[in-house]
């Protein structure tokens, strides 16, 4: 199970998986913390990445050295933050967590690096969004464990070299293509996180159900897994909502029927499409005849920002084969018409022509 949210509140909670006390606002964060796997043996899925990372960490421990820097790429919710915590646990080291957008100046990064202890793991989420000056400082820090701190301005500015203890940087990114080659090449290990198969998600759900004291049947877990978009974080979120429904509307046992009824209440259909996904497809089919239509126009039609449609809805719809991108704009595939129970246009219509252009 692999969830990228917040770190556990205490070491004891991280080790035992117990839920920590939390108010209503912090309950979800406490649940996410408790559900995280604590070592590579508990981590479900990502077999290739797990095998490779296990070798890297075991070799470093046998040498008594700090582990190489690690870059993890992949869609949100696949376990990048969880793996960073596991790396720290496997190496017996503390972990410091920050993100690229939080580091806007080189001085911000210098302050973090200078406070690291020897062997500490620095997890830098969304590393591709770090500022350029900080990024350039990171090159020397990763390679030579040294940074140059600039004191003063103009001709009188002085560079003061600052030695750093050996540390392990774990960078996470959802857009690996935005990382400049000089930064990407400084990572000793790069792992790409894949979407999960339904069978793997069922294992995620069964383990989470056990930690949450939820009674769930195999068919109920399969129903949730099939609607989780290949993402453990989504699977855990849907499990918690189905648990609520089963507790209030049924006898607390999650069966296939209960899971289906609960997810219908929360607007998650049989293929995992939510309200936004269906709104995009409905607008594309009913307002624009299946397309092609420009992204901005489509976003206005569903009342969302362009970036929301492009980054939240589109990737899943394309992956499911319901939407395609063409030089003339977005078009619906025949599967989209079938999924919404509508009749596609005749062969040779505008949407079909757009499908095969470019």
N, C-alpha and C positions, 0 to 999 in steps of 0.2 A: 504494500500500500504506500502510496506516495503522494504527499500533499504539501503544497507550497504555500503555507500561510504564516503562522507565527511560531516562535520557539516556545518550548515548554516553560512553565513558570519556574520550576525548580529542578535540580538534578534528580531528586528522588522521583518526581513525577515523570521525568523523561525516561528514567530507568524502568519504572514499574508499569507505566502506562495508566496510572490512576488519573481520574478526572480531578482537577483542582477546583477549589471553591471559586465561583465567579458570579457576578451579578448578571442580569438579563443581557446587557450589552456585550459582556465578555464571554457568554456561554459558548458561542460557536467557536471562538478562538481556543477556549479551554478544551473543547471536544476535539478540534483539529490537532492540538498538541498531544492529546492522549492517544489519538489513533495513529500517530506516526510510527513506522517501524524504527527500531533502535539500532539494528545492525544489518549487514548485507544478507544474512540468512533469513531475516524476516521480510526483506524487501521483495515484493511480488513483481514479476515482469522484468522487462529490459534485460533479458538474459545475457546478451552479448556485452552490454555495458557493465553489468555486474561482474561478469567473469574477468573482463579486462581490468576493471578498477580493483578487484580483489588482488590480482597479481601485483599491481602497482603498489598497493598499500602494504601487502605482506613483504615485498622486497625491501621497501623503505624501512619497515620495522626490523627486519633481519640485519640490515646495514646500520641500524641505529641512527638513521638520517631522517631529515624532514622529507615528506612526500613531495613529489613534483607538483607543479601548478596544474590545475584541472579546469578544463572548460566544458561546460554542459550546455547543450543547445536543444531546443525543442519547444513545442507549444506549451502554454500555461497549464498548470495542473498535473503535469506528468511526473513530478518528483524531484525537481532540481534542488530545491531547498532542503528536502528531506535527505537527499544524497550528501549534500554538504555537511549536514549534521552527523550523518553516519561516518563520513570521512574523519571528522574531528573525533568521534567516539572511538573509531577503530585505531586511530593514532594516539589516543589518550591525551588529546590536546583540547584546550578551550577554543571556542569559536566566537568570532566577532562578525556581526551581520550588518551590512549597509547596502546601499543601492547606487547605481550610476547617477540617477537624477539628483541624489543628495550631495554629490560631489561636483560642485560647480567651479571650484577654484583649486589650483594646485596646492594651496595651503591647507585646504580641507583634507586632501589625501595625505599630505605630509604629517598632519596632526594624528591621523589614524595610524599610519605606518610607524611613526616614532613611538607609539604607545603599545605596539604589539610585543608580546613575550616570545621567547624562542620556541619555535615549533607551532605557534598558534595558527589557526586556520582563519583566514579572512574571506568571508563570503560576500561577493560583490554581485548583487542581482541586477539584471538589466544593464550589464556592463557596457553594451553598445551605446547607451545614452549618457555616458560620462563625458565631461567637457574635454576638449582637445588638450589644453595645458596639463590637466591632471593625467590624461592618457599618456602623454609624452613622459611625464615623471614616472609613471608606472613601468615604462620600459626598463629603466635602469634599476628600479626597485626589484623587479622580477628576476633580472639577469644577474645583477651584481650585489643585491641587497644593500643598496646605497641610494640616497637621494641627495640632490643639491638644493639647499634652501637659499633662495635669493633674498638678501637683506639690503634694503635701500632701493632707490630708483635712479634711472638715468646713468650717467657716466660713473657715478659713485657707487653703483650697486655691486655687491660682493656675493659670490656663491660660496656658501659654507657646506662642505660635504658632511653628510650625516650617515653614519654606519647603522645598518639595521640588522637585527637578529634574523637568522633563517626562518622563514614562514612559508606557509602554503596558501596560495591564492586560489580560491574556487570561484570562477566566473560563470554566471548563468546568463543566457540570452535567448530570447524568442526569435531573434533575427540575426543569425550568425553571419549573413551576407553583409551586414553593416559594419562588422568588425574589420579594421584595417589589417592587412597581412602582417605588418610588424608586430602587432599585438597578438594576433592569433598564433603566430609562429613561436611565441615565447611560452606557450603552454606545453607542458610535457605530455599531457594526455588530453584528448578531445573525445567526448562521448556525445552521440546524438540520441535523444530520447524519442522513441517511437510511440504512436498511439497503441492502446491496449486492445487485445482481442477480447471478445465477450467472456470466454472461459477464464481469462486472467482477472477480469473485473469481478466475476463471480467469487473468486478467491478473495479479492479485496473486500467485497461486501460481506462475506461470511465472517472474516476476521473482525471487521469493524462491528458487525452485529454482535459478536461475542463480547467485545469490549464494552459495548453500549447496553448489554443485557437485553438485546432484541431477539425474540423468537422468530426465526425466518425459515421458511421452507425453501427447498432447492429451486422450485419453480418461481417463487417470489424473487429470489436473488437473480434468477435468469431474466425475469421481466425488467428489473431495475438495470441490470447490466446492459441489456439491449437498448436502453434509452439513455445511456450515459456518455455517448459521443466518444467512446474510447478513452475517457479521461477519469482517473481515480478520484480526483477532487470532486468532479460532478457526481460520480457514483456515491461518494460519501454524503454529499449534500442531499441527493435524492433519497438515500436511505433514511436520513434523519426526518425528512418530510413525510415519507411513507410511514415511519414509526409513529409520528404524531397522529396521522390519520388512523392507523390501526388502533392506537390507544384511545382515541376519542370516538371513532365510528364503529369499531369492531371489538374483538376480544383481545387485541394486542398482538395477535399472531399475523405475521406478514405472509400471506399466500399470494399466488399469481393474481387472483381476482382483486384482492385488497390493493396490491401494488398498482394494478392497472387503474382502478378507480381513484386511488390517491393521486397518481401522476396526471390523470385527466383533470382533477381539480386544480393542479398546479400548471396546467397548460403545456404539458410535455407529452407529445404524441408518441406513437409506436416506434418511430425511427429516431426519436430524440429531439425533434424540432420543437422549439419553444415559440412563444408569441412573436418575437422579432423575426425569426426564421420564416414563419408562415406569413407574416405581414409582408415581407420582402417578396416571397413567391406569389402571394395573392395579388400584390400590386403589379408585379411583372406580367402575370398572366391575364388578369382582368382589365387592367388599365392600359397596358402596352402590348397586348396580344402575344405575349411571350418574348418580346424584344425584337431586335436589339434596342437597348436604352442605356443612356449614360448613367454613370454611378451617381452623380450629383442629382440628376432628375429622379432617380429611384429613391434616393435618400429623402428628398423633399416629399415624395409621394407617401412614404411611411412615417414621416414626421420625426426622423432621426438625423443625427449628424452624419456627414459623409464618412468620417473615420469610423463611426460605430458600425455602419453597414459593412464597410470594407474589412475591418479587423475583427469584428465579433461574429457577424452572420455569414459573410461570404466564404471564409475558409471551410466551414463545415458543409455548406451547401455544395460547394465545388467538390469536396471530398466524397460526398454522398452521390455525386452525379446528377444533382438536381438543377444546377446552374453552371453556365460556362461563360468564360470571358473571351471576347473577340475584339478585333480592332475597331469594330463599330459600336461596341458596348456589351452589356450583359444580356444573355439570352437564357430562356428556360429550356431544359431538355425535355424529351418526351416523358421521362420518368417523373418530372415535376407535375405535368398535367395529370398523370395517373395518380400520383400521391394525393393531390387535392380533389380528385374525382371529377376533373374537367376534361372536355374533349379538345385535343390539340388541333391546331390549324392544319389545313390540307398541305400535303407535301409540296414544297416549292414556295411556301409563304415566306414572308420577310424573316421570321424567326429561323426557318430552316436554312435560308440563304446565308444568314449571318453566322450560322453554326460552322459552315465550311469555309468561311473567308479567312484569309491570312494564315 
